[in-house]
Amino acid sequence: MPGSSSQPEAWILAIGNELLIGRIVDTNSAWLARRLTFLGFRVRRIIKVPDSLEDIVEEMRRGLGRARVIITTGGLGPTYDDKTLEAVAEALGRPLELNPKALKMVEEFYSKKNLPLTPEREKMARLPKGSKPLPNPAGAAPGVLVEHNGVMVVSLPGVPAEMEAIFDNYVVPELKKIAPPMALWECSTVIEGVPESGLAPVLEELARRNPSAYIKSHPKGHEVLGPILDVRVLASAPSEEEAKRLAESISEKIASEAERLGGKVTKRSCGHPD
Amino acid sequence: MPGSSSQPEAWILAIGNELLIGRIVDTNSAWLARRLTFLGFRVRRIIKVPDSLEDIVEEMRRGLGRARVIITTGGLGPTYDDKTLEAVAEALGRPLELNPKALKMVEEFYSKKNLPLTPEREKMARLPKGSKPLPNPAGAAPGVLVEHNGVMVVSLPGVPAEMEAIFDNYVVPELKKIAPPMALWECSTVIEGVPESGLAPVLEELARRNPSAYIKSHPKGHEVLGPILDVRVLASAPSEEEAKRLAESISEKIASEAERLGGKVTKRSCGHPD
């Protein structure tokens, strides 16, 4: 993993039967994982669970004992199978309560559409006691943030546009308060003519010597000179200066070792990874 | 979940740091989940874990106590961070052994490219004792199948083309031996003019009455008449006849209830879900 084990740990729970029957590819988790990584968190688990109270509570409880941050996606809507808040409340041992701020958000969303507040819609404003509702600029269900015994639990809708809007506007500022100082720098070295397994001992040795860098080779096909590899080095450090120095020195070593093994470096680029 | 709780449970472990830093969207898990669901398994967990022995072993052990099938993806390659087989061996309490059949597969792959068998490449043939190697038509690392105390553990490469080829050619026949008789039928009903929360109590009631059907509404935007919903009904039964009858009768009820609520059914279609 990039960074040190002193980085705060983050878990992502993606909730929804549709994920477990493979109807939907979960793009939310990768989007969140990238954001969390760049903020300085170490994402240790991404878990997809069905819309079942028992399953969500089980994974929430595991995360509560270990993570600094748990982000859930999905299961906040008005339908019978949206069980996330009930499960979070149970895992935290807090009752669900009608939250006046959340109720106002839900009411306003529907009144703009001239729709009444039914019990199903009101359910979206019943939050675990002590929660803070997060405005949803793109839909009905507010996000929910609750701090519990040193763990920040954030529940977001499963619709990507809603999840992303709430995260960027209302969750990032909260995460920045608890994130460590951390900068990232990434270098890509494209090598032709050295098979992945030939370069493996070199990368292994570099990874061992540089625990705060994440080194990974990605096979990219075959060309005239043989296999093409894109070797990525993602370095993290308290300052960008240091991250840059680390990533670039490692990728220079990779390039020279690849050439020693008879390969040709066809492209090298470094930059801020986003 | 579609089907009953008597369906054998399947877990998917997707292994790789790149998944947890969000560099890669994990499409393998959804692909596998869909295949497993159609074969009659109930996918209960999809878990992404980093390339860390401790983390992989932890999730393997949880799955071994509960699942009938565990499929892992990723971590079979020649590089230092490919730790899947070591972790599977540890979780099963079996030693890693050089498997002669697997060694032959790996040797043949490299000899066709006039490449020697290095220790890194040989590592791909060191399998948990008692494993069966599965030929990889698209790459170097064989898949691995091992039966352990009534659990089928299958390890596949992370490269989608390799994973899919091994699964369809060598894993599906093994899974069919333990899969229950099950057929699926799916109906889609597109409704305009009824908000999701308005239809929620109807769907809740239908889901309660039909535990072997999975009913889910997907918001699809807004049109002249108001919100558009695609309500999917996925029914499972021991025969296709029964699955068809169930899915179609539920979707007819949804259509008539939607019309009662002032909505308009703009499209209905049913078929085998693939």
Interface residues (C-beta under 8 A of the other chain):
Chain A: M1 P2 N17 E18 L19 L20 I21 G22 R23 I24 V25 D26 T27 S29 A30 W31 L32 A33 R34 R35 L36 T37 V43 R44 R45 I46 I47 K48 V49 P50 S52 D55 G77 P78 T79 Y80 D81 Y110 K113 L115 T118 E120 R121 A140 V159 P195 E196 S197 G198 A200 P201 L203 E204 A207 R208 Y214 K216 S217 P219 R232 L234
Chain B: M1 P2 N17 E18 L19 L20 I21 G22 R23 I24 V25 D26 T27 S29 A30 W31 L32 A33 R34 R35 L36 T37 V43 R44 R45 I46 I47 K48 V49 P50 S52 D55 G77 P78 T79 Y80 D81 K113 L115 T118 E120 R121 A140 V159 P195 E196 S197 G198 A200 P201 L203 E204 A207 R208 Y214 K216 S217 P219 R232 L234
